[in-house]
Amino acid sequence: MKYFFLLLLFYAVQIQAQKNIALSKEQAIIQKIHRTKEQMDSSTAALNKMMEANKSSADSLQKIIFSEQNNLNLEAYMQSQRIAEKKSKERMWWRLGLGIAFLLLGIYGVTRKRK
């Protein structure tokens, strides 16, 4: 009977030791998972930070390109407006000159018939 209890005690100790080993392995795995998760979180944060920096530099580059393109378009528009204004003034002077010429021709014709 003593041997039975000793054997039972021995098995109980072994089972408890195996449970402790299993628990310590589970705890080690859980700790490893937590460390891996923390590393992934920090890696994700670093990646997000890098993406933000890249995005802001790309945005500033886009703003510079847009500004340059806008300036070029504005210069082209102003040049076309100057050309249109120049043509408009030229047409005005031609019309004014023709109007004065026809006025003088009409005055000459009226005065000639009277004589």
C-alpha positions in Angstrom: 0.0 0.0 0.0 2.9 2.3 0.7 4.3 1.7 -2.7 0.9 2.4 -4.2 0.7 5.8 -2.5 4.4 6.5 -3.3 3.7 5.6 -6.9 0.5 7.7 -6.9 2.5 10.6 -5.4 5.2 10.2 -8.0 2.7 10.3 -10.9 0.9 13.3 -9.3 4.3 15.1 -9.1 5.1 14.2 -12.7 1.7 15.3 -14.0 2.0 18.6 -12.0 5.5 19.1 -13.4 4.3 18.4 -17.0 1.5 20.9 -16.4 4.0 23.5 -15.1 6.2 22.8 -18.1 3.2 23.1 -20.5 2.2 26.3 -18.7 5.6 27.8 -18.9 5.8 26.9 -22.6 2.4 28.5 -23.2 3.6 31.6 -21.3 6.8 31.7 -23.3 4.7 31.4 -26.5 2.4 34.1 -25.3 5.3 36.4 -24.4 6.8 35.7 -27.8 3.5 36.6 -29.5 3.3 39.8 -27.5 6.9 40.7 -28.4 6.2 40.0 -32.0 3.1 42.0 -31.9 4.9 44.9 -30.3 7.6 44.7 -33.0 5.0 44.6 -35.7 3.2 47.6 -34.1 6.5 49.6 -34.0 7.3 48.5 -37.6 3.9 49.6 -38.7 4.3 52.9 -36.9 7.7 53.4 -38.5 6.3 52.5 -41.9 3.3 54.9 -41.5 5.8 57.6 -40.5 7.9 56.9 -43.5 4.8 56.9 -45.8 3.7 60.3 -44.3 7.1 61.8 -45.0 7.1 60.5 -48.5 3.5 61.7 -49.1 4.3 65.2 -47.7 7.4 65.4 -50.0 5.4 64.2 -52.9 2.7 66.8 -52.1 5.2 69.6 -51.9 6.7 68.5 -55.2 3.2 68.4 -56.7 2.6 71.9 -55.4 5.8 73.2 -57.0 4.9 71.5 -60.3 1.4 73.0 -60.1 2.7 76.4 -59.3 5.2 76.3 -62.2 2.5 75.1 -64.6 0.1 77.7 -63.4 2.7 80.5 -63.9 3.3 79.2 -67.5 -0.4 79.1 -68.2 -0.8 82.6 -66.8 2.0 84.0 -68.9 0.6 82.4 -72.0 -2.9 83.8 -71.2 -1.4 87.3 -70.6 0.5 87.1 -73.9 -2.6 86.1 -75.8 -4.5 89.0 -74.1 -1.8 91.4 -75.2 -1.9 90.2 -78.8 -5.7 90.4 -78.8 -5.6 94.0 -77.4 -3.0 95.0 -80.0 -5.2 93.6 -82.8 -8.2 95.4 -81.4 -6.4 98.7 -81.3 -5.1 98.2 -84.8 -8.7 97.5 -86.0 -9.9 100.6 -84.1 -7.3 102.8 -85.9 -8.1 101.4 -89.3 -11.9 102.0 -88.7 -11.2 105.5 -87.5 -8.9 106.2 -90.4 -11.5 104.9 -92.9 -14.3 106.8 -91.2 -12.3 110.0 -91.4 -11.4 109.3 -95.1 -15.0 108.7 -96.0 -16.1 111.8 -94.0 -13.5 113.9 -96.0 -14.6 112.3 -99.2 -18.3 113.0 -98.4 -17.4 116.6 -97.5 -15.5 117.0 -100.7 -18.3 115.5 -102.7 -20.9 117.8 -101.1 -18.8 120.9 -101.6 -18.0 120.0 -105.2 -21.7 119.6 -106.2 -22.5 123.0 -104.8 -20.1 124.8 -107.0 
